[in-house]
Amino acid sequence: MKRISQLKKPDYLEGARLALNNAEDHLMLSQKAAEEHKYGIAVSMLITSSEELIKASILRLKSIDNTLRIDKFDNYFRSHSQKHEAFFKVLLKNNANSIESASKDDQLSISMIIGIMILSYAFSEKQKDSKKSNFEKVFEWDQRRTSGLYVSFNREEEKWETPSGIYSREDFNDYDEFIRNGFKELKNICFSGRYSENEILNYFDTIAKKAIQK
C-alpha cells in the first residue's frame, strides 16, 4: 500500500481537484447556514473550507513535482492547526506585498503594526514546554472550529453553550471576509491557469521557506 507521500503526479492532481471542490462546497454551505442564522456552524464550515483549500494547494504542488519534500506533509491530512497556520501565512504574504508596494510617504496604522507583531509572534517557534504552537495560542482556530459544531459546558460561567449562542452575524461576517480573501488568492495562484508551474512553486517557497525544499 502506497503512502500519500509516494503517489504519482496525476494522483496528486486528482486529489487537489477533489479537495478544491470540497472546499468550495463548505464555503457555499457556510453561507446557507448563516442565512438560517446558524452562525456557529457557518463559522466552522468557513474554517473547514480554508483547511481543504490548503490541502488542495499542497496537493497541487506535488502534482507539479512529486519529488518535493514538504515538511510534515502527512500532517496536512490530520492536523487542523497545521492547515490553519498555513492559511494565515498566505494572508500574511499578501499583507507584506501590500506594505512593500506602498509609497514611502504612507504611514502604517497602529492596528497594522500590532497585527504584524502578533503574526510574527504566532509564527515563531513554540516554547519547549508547550504542547500548542504560538499560532494556536494566539488565534485558537481549532477551538473556534469545534465550538461551532458542538454543545459544550462553560465551567467558568457554569452554563451550557450552543454553537448558535456563541457566534453572531457580525462574527460570521468577519470570518467570511477574511477567509474568502485568502480563498480567492490561493485558488487564483494554484488553479486559475494564469500562473506557470514555476511561478506556483516560487510563490509557496516564498511564504514557507522551510516547508518546501527540492
N, C-alpha and C positions, 0 to 999 in steps of 0.2 A: 504493500500500500504506500503510495507516494505521500510525502509530506507536502503541505501547502507551499513550502519554500522550494519545492522541486518540480513545479509544474512547467509546462511549455508556454510559450508566448500566447498562442491562441486561447489557451485555458484561462490565462490571466485576463485577457481582453474580454472573454465571456463573463467572467466574474465581475469585472469592472462595470460592464453594462448592466448586469443584473443588480448590482449594489446601487448604481446610479438610479435605476428605475425605482428601487425600493426607497431610496432617499427622497425622490420626488413624490412618491405615494405618501410618505409620512408628512412631507411639507404640505401637501394638498389636504390631507385629513386633519392636520392641526388647525387649519382654517375652518373646516367644517365643525370641529369640536368647539372652537371659540364661538362660532355662530350659535351654538347650542348652550353657550355660557359655561362650558366645561373647561375652564381655563387651566386647571391643573393638568388634565390630560393633554390639552393643547400644547402647553409648555414642554411636557415630557416628550411629545411627538416631535416638537421642533428640535430638541436636543438630540433625540434619536436620529433625526434626519441629518444633522451635522455629522454624527458618528458614521452613518452609512456613506455619506459623501466623502469623508476622509478615507474610508476603506476603499471606495471606488477609485479614488485618486492614487492610492498606494498600489492598487492592482494595475492601474493604467501605467504606472511607472514600470512595473515588472513586465507588462506586455510589450514595452519598448525594448527593455534589456533585462532578460530574466536572470542575468548574472549579477545584477545589482545586489549589494549587501545592504540591507535596511536594518538598522539597529532595532532589536526587539520586534522583528517583523510579525511573529506569531501573536504578539500582544494586541495587534490591530484587530484581532478576531476574538479576543476575550477580555480585554481591559477597556472599560469605559473611559477611565481617566486619561489613558494614553491618546485616545481619539479626541477627547475634549481639548487636551493641551495642543495637539497638532492643529486643530481647527483655529484656536486662538492665535497660533503662530502665523497662520495665513493672514489674519486680520492685522496683526502687529506689523507684518511686512508691508501691507498696504498703507498703514499709517506712516511708517518710516519713509515710504516713497513720497507721500504727500508732503511730509516735512522737508525732505530734501529738495523737492521741486518748488517750495515756497520761496518768495523773494527775500532778500536779506533784511528788508525793512519790516517784514511780517513779525509780529510778536506772538510767541506761544502763550496760550491761555494757561492760567493756573491749573485748571482741570486737566488740560492736555499734559502738562508737566507731571502732575500727580499720577495720571493714568500711565504714563511711560515708566515712572518709578515703580508703580505697582506691578506692571507687566515684567519689568526687569527682575524684580524680586521673585515673581511667580515662576519665571523660567530659570532661575538659578538652581543650583543643586540642593537637594533636600538635606536636612541635618541628619547625621548618622543615627541619632536616637529616635527618629521619627519614621513612622510607617507611611505617612502621607507625604506626597511631594508638596513643595511650596505652592505650586499651582493649585492643587486641590484644597489646600488650606485657605487660599485667597478666594477662589471662585465657587468651590463646593458644587460643581456642576453635577457630579454623580448623585449627591444628596438631593439636589433640586430635581433631578430627573426622577428619582424614585419617589420623592414626596408628592409628585404629581400623579402617581399611579395608585398609591395605597392609603388606606385609612391607618392612622397611627395615633399613639397616645403621647401627648406632650407632658412629660413628667414635671417640668418646671411650673407650667400653668395648670397642671392636673386636669386636663381635659382632652377629649378626643378631637382629632383634626382630620378633615377630609380634603382631598385634592381641590375640590371646588371652593373650600373655605380658605385655602392658603393663598391662592393666586387671584389677582383681579384682572380686569380687561387691560388696565394700564401695564401690569406686569407682562401680560401676553404681548402687547404691542411692542414693548422694549425688546423682548426676546426675538420677536418676529422680525423686527427691523435689523437687529444685529446679525441674526443667523442668515437671513435672506441675502444680506450684503456679502457675507462670506461664501454662501452657496453660489451666488452669481459669479463671483471671482473664480472659484475653483472649477466650476463647470465650464466657464469660458476658457480657462487655461487648458484643461485636460480633454475636453470633449467637443469643443466647437469646431475643430478642424482649422482654426485660424493660426495655430502655432505649430512649428515644426517639432519633431521629436526631441531634438537637441534643446530647443527653447523650453520645452516642458521639463526636461531633466535639469536644466540650468536654473529654472525658476525654483524648483524644490530643493536644489542643492544650496541655494541662497538662504532659504528660510530654515533649513535643517542641516547645517553643515556636518554635524556628527552622525546624522541618521543615514545618509546615503553616500556610499563610497564605491568606487569601481576597483 
